[in-house]
Amino acid sequence: MNSWIDLDALWKIVVIGLLAGAGLPALFAVGLRAVSLPGRDDGSTATETGGDRVLGSNPLGLAAGAVCFTVVLAAIAWGIYSVVAGT
């Protein structure tokens, strides 16, 4: 093992970087997709009700989206806390 490169620390940095760098944006995208899922068709369209809807009417999609957004916000808060606390 080279004294210049700590392989144990390197793989930890790569894994955390992949999770935070690709995992959190992917989870955010899944949350956006879940929130936009259509629900039951009640016979009205978006133009009849006054414009485009941002949120879908599927309660399960809204719940899944809320969970995804909560996890992303918790990860952001944990990262800010870690930087401020110096750990």
N, CA, C and O atoms as a GROMACS GRO file, in nm:
protein
  348
    1MET      N    1   0.085  -0.118   0.000
    1MET     CA    2   0.000   0.000   0.000
    1MET      C    3   0.088   0.123   0.000
    1MET      O    4   0.191   0.128   0.068
    2ASN      N    5   0.048   0.220  -0.075
    2ASN     CA    6   0.122   0.344  -0.088
    2ASN      C    7   0.091   0.435   0.031
    2ASN      O    8  -0.024   0.445   0.074
    3SER      N    9   0.192   0.500   0.083
    3SER     CA   10   0.169   0.589   0.197
    3SER      C   11   0.102   0.720   0.154
    3SER      O   12   0.053   0.795   0.238
    4TRP      N   13   0.100   0.746   0.025
    4TRP     CA   14   0.036   0.868  -0.026
    4TRP      C   15  -0.114   0.851  -0.043
    4TRP      O   16  -0.188   0.949  -0.036
    5ILE      N   17  -0.159   0.730  -0.067
    5ILE     CA   18  -0.300   0.706  -0.097
    5ILE      C   19  -0.359   0.614   0.010
    5ILE      O   20  -0.311   0.502   0.031
    6ASP      N   21  -0.461   0.661   0.077
    6ASP     CA   22  -0.533   0.581   0.175
    6ASP      C   23  -0.655   0.521   0.103
    6ASP      O   24  -0.756   0.588   0.085
    7LEU      N   25  -0.643   0.394   0.064
    7LEU     CA   26  -0.749   0.330  -0.015
    7LEU      C   27  -0.878   0.315   0.064
    7LEU      O   28  -0.986   0.319   0.004
    8ASP      N   29  -0.870   0.298   0.194
    8ASP     CA   30  -0.991   0.286   0.275
    8ASP      C   31  -1.072   0.416   0.270
    8ASP      O   32  -1.194   0.414   0.254
    9ALA      N   33  -1.004   0.528   0.284
    9ALA     CA   34  -1.072   0.657   0.276
    9ALA      C   35  -1.119   0.686   0.133
    9ALA      O   36  -1.224   0.748   0.114
   10LEU      N   37  -1.042   0.642   0.034
   10LEU     CA   38  -1.076   0.670  -0.105
   10LEU      C   39  -1.207   0.603  -0.146
   10LEU      O   40  -1.290   0.666  -0.210
   11TRP      N   41  -1.226   0.476  -0.109
   11TRP     CA   42  -1.350   0.411  -0.149
   11TRP      C   43  -1.470   0.470  -0.076
   11TRP      O   44  -1.579   0.476  -0.132
   12LYS      N   45  -1.451   0.516   0.049
   12LYS     CA   46  -1.561   0.581   0.121
   12LYS      C   47  -1.601   0.711   0.053
   12LYS      O   48  -1.720   0.742   0.041
   13ILE      N   49  -1.502   0.787   0.008
   13ILE     CA   50  -1.529   0.913  -0.061
   13ILE      C   51  -1.602   0.888  -0.193
   13ILE      O   52  -1.695   0.961  -0.228
   14VAL      N   53  -1.561   0.786  -0.266
   14VAL     CA   54  -1.626   0.753  -0.393
   14VAL      C   55  -1.770   0.711  -0.372
   14VAL      O   56  -1.859   0.754  -0.445
   15VAL      N   57  -1.795   0.627  -0.272
   15VAL     CA   58  -1.933   0.580  -0.247
   15VAL      C   59  -2.022   0.696  -0.204
   15VAL      O   60  -2.134   0.710  -0.255
   16ILE      N   61  -1.976   0.778  -0.111
   16ILE     CA   62  -2.056   0.892  -0.066
   16ILE      C   63  -2.077   0.990  -0.181
   16ILE      O   64  -2.185   1.047  -0.196
   17GLY      N   65  -1.974   1.011  -0.262
   17GLY     CA   66  -1.988   1.100  -0.377
   17GLY      C   67  -2.090   1.050  -0.477
   17GLY      O   68  -2.167   1.130  -0.531
   18LEU      N   69  -2.091   0.920  -0.502
   18LEU     CA   70  -2.191   0.866  -0.594
   18LEU      C   71  -2.332   0.876  -0.537
   18LEU      O   72  -2.426   0.911  -0.608
   19LEU      N   73  -2.346   0.846  -0.408
   19LEU     CA   74  -2.479   0.855  -0.346
   19LEU      C   75  -2.530   0.998  -0.346
   19LEU      O   76  -2.645   1.024  -0.383
   20ALA      N   77  -2.446   1.090  -0.304
   20ALA     CA   78  -2.489   1.230  -0.296
   20ALA      C   79  -2.492   1.296  -0.432
   20ALA      O   80  -2.578   1.380  -0.459
   21GLY      N   81  -2.398   1.260  -0.518
   21GLY     CA   82  -2.389   1.326  -0.648
   21GLY      C   83  -2.487   1.277  -0.750
   21GLY      O   84  -2.533   1.354  -0.835
   22ALA      N   85  -2.520   1.150  -0.746
   22ALA     CA   86  -2.615   1.094  -0.842
   22ALA      C   87  -2.741   1.042  -0.775
   22ALA      O   88  -2.849   1.047  -0.835
   23GLY      N   89  -2.730   0.994  -0.654
   23GLY     CA   90  -2.844   0.934  -0.586
   23GLY      C   91  -2.950   1.035  -0.545
   23GLY      O   92  -3.069   1.012  -0.566
   24LEU      N   93  -2.907   1.145  -0.486
   24LEU     CA   94  -3.005   1.245  -0.441
   24LEU      C   95  -3.077   1.313  -0.558
   24LEU      O   96  -3.199   1.329  -0.551
   25PRO      N   97  -3.008   1.353  -0.665
   25PRO     CA   98  -3.083   1.407  -0.780
   25PRO      C   99  -3.176   1.303  -0.843
   25PRO      O  100  -3.285   1.337  -0.888
   26ALA      N  101  -3.134   1.178  -0.846
   26ALA     CA  102  -3.221   1.074  -0.900
   26ALA      C  103  -3.344   1.054  -0.811
   26ALA      O  104  -3.455   1.034  -0.861
   27LEU      N  105  -3.325   1.058  -0.681
   27LEU     CA  106  -3.438   1.046  -0.588
   27LEU      C  107  -3.532   1.166  -0.602
   27LEU      O  108  -3.654   1.150  -0.594
   28PHE      N  109  -3.476   1.284  -0.622
   28PHE     CA  110  -3.558   1.403  -0.645
   28PHE      C  111  -3.640   1.387  -0.773
   28PHE      O  112  -3.758   1.423  -0.776
   29ALA      N  113  -3.579   1.332  -0.878
   29ALA     CA  114  -3.651   1.309  -1.003
   29ALA      C  115  -3.762   1.206  -0.986
   29ALA      O  116  -3.870   1.222  -1.043
   30VAL      N  117  -3.737   1.103  -0.908
   30VAL     CA  118  -3.841   1.005  -0.879
   30VAL      C  119  -3.956   1.071  -0.803
   30VAL      O  120  -4.073   1.041  -0.829
   31GLY      N  121  -3.923   1.160  -0.711
   31GLY     CA  122  -4.027   1.233  -0.638
   31GLY      C  123  -4.111   1.320  -0.730
   31GLY      O  124  -4.233   1.326  -0.717
   32LEU      N  125  -4.045   1.389  -0.824
   32LEU     CA  126  -4.120   1.471  -0.920
   32LEU      C  127  -4.211   1.385  -1.006
   32LEU      O  128  -4.325   1.423  -1.034
   33ARG      N  129  -4.160   1.270  -1.048
   33ARG     CA  130  -4.242   1.181  -1.131
   33ARG      C  131  -4.360   1.126  -1.050
   33ARG      O  132  -4.471   1.115  -1.102
   34ALA      N  133  -4.337   1.094  -0.925
   34ALA     CA  134  -4.445   1.040  -0.841
   34ALA      C  135  -4.553   1.146  -0.818
   34ALA      O  136  -4.672   1.115  -0.818
   35VAL      N  137  -4.511   1.270  -0.797
   35VAL     CA  138  -4.608   1.377  -0.772
   35VAL      C  139  -4.693   1.404  -0.895
   35VAL      O  140  -4.809   1.445  -0.883
   36SER      N  141  -4.638   1.382  -1.014
   36SER     CA  142  -4.712   1.413  -1.137
   36SER      C  143  -4.796   1.298  -1.187
   36SER      O  144  -4.858   1.309  -1.294
   37LEU      N  145  -4.803   1.186  -1.114
   37LEU     CA  146  -4.884   1.073  -1.159
   37LEU      C  147  -5.032   1.112  -1.162
   37LEU      O  148  -5.083   1.174  -1.068
   38PRO      N  149  -5.099   1.075  -1.268
   38PRO     CA  150  -5.242   1.107  -1.273
   38PRO      C  151  -5.322   1.015  -1.181
   38PRO      O  152  -5.284   0.901  -1.155
   39GLY      N  153  -5.430   1.068  -1.133
   39GLY     CA  154  -5.518   0.990  -1.046
   39GLY      C  155  -5.638   0.942  -1.124
   39GLY      O  156  -5.632   0.919  -1.245
   40ARG      N  157  -5.747   0.928  -1.053
   40ARG     CA  158  -5.871   0.887  -1.119
   40ARG      C  159  -5.917   0.995  -1.214
   40ARG      O  160  -5.899   1.114  -1.188
   41ASP      N  161  -5.976   0.955  -1.323
   41ASP     CA  162  -6.030   1.050  -1.419
   41ASP      C  163  -6.170   1.089  -1.374
   41ASP      O  164  -6.263   1.008  -1.377
   42ASP      N  165  -6.184   1.216  -1.332
   42ASP     CA  166  -6.314   1.262  -1.285
   42ASP      C  167  -6.395   1.329  -1.395
   42ASP      O  168  -6.499   1.388  -1.368
   43GLY      N  169  -6.348   1.319  -1.519
   43GLY     CA  170  -6.423   1.375  -1.630
   43GLY      C  171  -6.385   1.516  -1.666
   43GLY      O  172  -6.427   1.565  -1.771
   44SER      N  173  -6.307   1.584  -1.586
   44SER     CA  174  -6.268   1.721  -1.617
   44SER      C  175  -6.122   1.721  -1.664
   44SER      O  176  -6.042   1.637  -1.623
   45THR      N  177  -6.090   1.816  -1.750
   45THR     CA  178  -5.953   1.829  -1.797
   45THR      C  179  -5.891   1.951  -1.732
   45THR      O  180  -5.960   2.029  -1.666
   46ALA      N  181  -5.762   1.968  -1.750
   46ALA     CA  182  -5.692   2.080  -1.688
   46ALA      C  183  -5.741   2.213  -1.743
   46ALA      O  184  -5.747   2.312  -1.670
   47THR      N  185  -5.777   2.216  -1.872
   47THR     CA  186  -5.823   2.343  -1.929
   47THR      C  187  -5.963   2.378  -1.881
   47THR      O  188  -5.997   2.495  -1.871
   48GLU      N  189  -6.044   2.278  -1.850
   48GLU     CA  190  -6.179   2.304  -1.800
   48GLU      C  191  -6.176   2.354  -1.656
   48GLU      O  192  -6.265   2.427  -1.613
   49THR      N  193  -6.073   2.315  -1.581
   49THR     CA  194  -6.067   2.354  -1.441
   49THR      C  195  -5.985   2.479  -1.418
   49THR      O  196  -5.965   2.519  -1.303
   50GLY      N  197  -5.938   2.541  -1.522
   50GLY     CA  198  -5.872   2.670  -1.505
   50GLY      C  199  -5.722   2.671  -1.529
   50GLY      O  200  -5.656   2.765  -1.486
   51GLY      N  201  -5.667   2.572  -1.594
   51GLY     CA  202  -5.525   2.577  -1.626
   51GLY      C  203  -5.454   2.446  -1.600
   51GLY      O  204  -5.515   2.345  -1.567
   52ASP      N  205  -5.325   2.452  -1.617
   52ASP     CA  206  -5.244   2.332  -1.597
   52ASP      C  207  -5.230   2.301  -1.448
   52ASP      O  208  -5.218   2.390  -1.365
   53ARG      N  209  -5.233   2.173  -1.418
   53ARG     CA  210  -5.211   2.129  -1.281
   53ARG      C  211  -5.064   2.096  -1.263
   53ARG      O  212  -5.003   2.033  -1.350
   54VAL      N  213  -5.008   2.138  -1.153
   54VAL     CA  214  -4.871   2.104  -1.123
   54VAL      C  215  -4.866   1.969  -1.054
   54VAL      O  216  -4.779   1.887  -1.083
   55LEU      N  217  -4.957   1.945  -0.963
   55LEU     CA  218  -4.962   1.820  -0.888
   55LEU      C  219  -5.066   1.728  -0.948
   55LEU      O  220  -5.171   1.772  -0.995
   56GLY      N  221  -5.034   1.600  -0.946
   56GLY     CA  222  -5.132   1.502  -0.989
   56GLY      C  223  -5.238   1.483  -0.882
   56GLY      O  224  -5.229   1.541  -0.774
   57SER      N  225  -5.336   1.402  -0.911
   57SER     CA  226  -5.442   1.380  -0.814
   57SER      C  227  -5.435   1.241  -0.754
   57SER      O  228  -5.534   1.191  -0.700
   58ASN      N  229  -5.320   1.178  -0.765
   58ASN     CA  230  -5.301   1.044  -0.711
   58ASN      C  231  -5.246   1.054  -0.569
   58ASN      O  232  -5.132   1.098  -0.551
   59PRO      N  233  -5.323   1.015  -0.467
   59PRO     CA  234  -5.275   1.029  -0.328
   59PRO      C  235  -5.150   0.946  -0.299
   59PRO      O  236  -5.065   0.989  -0.221
   60LEU      N  237  -5.140   0.828  -0.359
   60LEU     CA  238  -5.021   0.746  -0.338
   60LEU      C  239  -4.898   0.812  -0.400
   60LEU      O  240  -4.789   0.806  -0.342
   61GLY      N  241  -4.914   0.873  -0.516
   61GLY     CA  242  -4.804   0.946  -0.579
   61GLY      C  243  -4.761   1.066  -0.498
   61GLY      O  244  -4.641   1.094  -0.487
   62LEU      N  245  -4.857   1.137  -0.442
   62LEU     CA  246  -4.824   1.251  -0.358
   62LEU      C  247  -4.750   1.208  -0.231
   62LEU      O  248  -4.656   1.275  -0.187
   63ALA      N  249  -4.791   1.097  -0.173
   63ALA     CA  250  -4.723   1.046  -0.054
   63ALA      C  251  -4.581   1.000  -0.087
   63ALA      O  252  -4.487   1.028  -0.012
   64ALA      N  253  -4.565   0.929  -0.198
   64ALA     CA  254  -4.432   0.883  -0.238
   64ALA      C  255  -4.341   1.001  -0.269
   64ALA      O  256  -4.223   1.000  -0.235
   65GLY      N  257  -4.396   1.102  -0.335
   65GLY     CA  258  -4.318   1.222  -0.364
   65GLY      C  259  -4.277   1.294  -0.237
   65GLY      O  260  -4.165   1.344  -0.227
   66ALA      N  261  -4.366   1.301  -0.140
   66ALA     CA  262  -4.334   1.367  -0.014
   66ALA      C  263  -4.222   1.292   0.060
   66ALA      O  264  -4.135   1.355   0.120
   67VAL      N  265  -4.226   1.159   0.054
   67VAL     CA  266  -4.119   1.081   0.117
   67VAL      C  267  -3.985   1.107   0.047
   67VAL      O  268  -3.884   1.127   0.113
   68CYS      N  269  -3.986   1.108  -0.085
   68CYS     CA  270  -3.863   1.134  -0.160
   68CYS      C  271  -3.808   1.272  -0.128
   68CYS      O  272  -3.688   1.287  -0.106
   69PHE      N  273  -3.892   1.373  -0.127
   69PHE     CA  274  -3.847   1.509  -0.099
   69PHE      C  275  -3.798   1.522   0.045
   69PHE      O  276  -3.703   1.596   0.071
   70THR      N  277  -3.861   1.451   0.138
   70THR     CA  278  -3.818   1.454   0.278
   70THR      C  279  -3.678   1.394   0.293
   70THR      O  280  -3.596   1.446   0.367
   71VAL      N  281  -3.653   1.284   0.223
   71VAL     CA  282  -3.521   1.221   0.229
   71VAL      C  283  -3.415   1.314   0.171
   71VAL      O  284  -3.306   1.326   0.227
   72VAL      N  285  -3.446   1.380   0.060
   72VAL     CA  286  -3.351   1.473  -0.002
   72VAL      C  287  -3.324   1.591   0.092
   72VAL      O  288  -3.209   1.630   0.111
   73LEU      N  289  -3.429   1.647   0.150
   73LEU     CA  290  -3.410   1.758   0.243
   73LEU      C  291  -3.333   1.716   0.368
   73LEU      O  292  -3.252   1.793   0.420
   74ALA      N  293  -3.357   1.596   0.418
   74ALA     CA  294  -3.283   1.547   0.534
   74ALA      C  295  -3.135   1.530   0.501
   74ALA      O  296  -3.050   1.561   0.583
   75ALA      N  297  -3.105   1.482   0.381
   75ALA     CA  298  -2.964   1.466   0.341
   75ALA      C  299  -2.896   1.602   0.328
   75ALA      O  300  -2.780   1.617   0.365
   76ILE      N  301  -2.967   1.700   0.276
   76ILE     CA  302  -2.911   1.835   0.265
   76ILE      C  303  -2.887   1.893   0.404
   76ILE      O  304  -2.782   1.952   0.429
   77ALA      N  305  -2.984   1.876   0.493
   77ALA     CA  306  -2.968   1.928   0.630
   77ALA      C  307  -2.853   1.859   0.701
   77ALA      O  308  -2.777   1.924   0.773
   78TRP      N  309  -2.838   1.728   0.682
   78TRP     CA  310  -2.728   1.654   0.743
   78TRP      C  311  -2.594   1.703   0.689
   78TRP      O  312  -2.497   1.715   0.765
   79GLY      N  313  -2.587   1.730   0.560
   79GLY     CA  314  -2.463   1.781   0.501
   79GLY      C  315  -2.427   1.918   0.555
   79GLY      O  316  -2.311   1.944   0.586
   80ILE      N  317  -2.525   2.005   0.566
   80ILE     CA  318  -2.499   2.139   0.622
   80ILE      C  319  -2.456   2.128   0.768
   80ILE      O  320  -2.363   2.197   0.811
   81TYR      N  321  -2.522   2.042   0.844
   81TYR     CA  322  -2.486   2.022   0.982
   81TYR      C  323  -2.343   1.970   0.995
   81TYR      O  324  -2.268   2.015   1.082
   82SER      N  325  -2.305   1.876   0.911
   82SER     CA  326  -2.171   1.820   0.914
   82SER      C  327  -2.064   1.924   0.886
   82SER      O  328  -1.958   1.925   0.948
   83VAL      N  329  -2.094   2.013   0.791
   83VAL     CA  330  -1.998   2.118   0.758
   83VAL      C  331  -1.986   2.218   0.872
   83VAL      O  332  -1.876   2.259   0.909
   84VAL      N  333  -2.099   2.258   0.927
   84VAL     CA  334  -2.097   2.357   1.034
   84VAL      C  335  -2.034   2.299   1.162
   84VAL      O  336  -1.958   2.368   1.230
   85ALA      N  337  -2.065   2.174   1.194
   85ALA     CA  338  -2.011   2.112   1.315
   85ALA      C  339  -1.865   2.074   1.300
   85ALA      O  340  -1.796   2.052   1.400
   86GLY      N  341  -1.817   2.066   1.176
   86GLY     CA  342  -1.677   2.033   1.153
   86GLY      C  343  -1.644   1.887   1.167
   86GLY      O  344  -1.530   1.851   1.196
   87THR      N  345  -1.743   1.801   1.147
   87THR     CA  346  -1.717   1.657   1.157
   87THR      C  347  -1.697   1.595   1.022
   87THR      O  348  -1.674   1.475   1.012
   0.00000   0.00000   0.00000
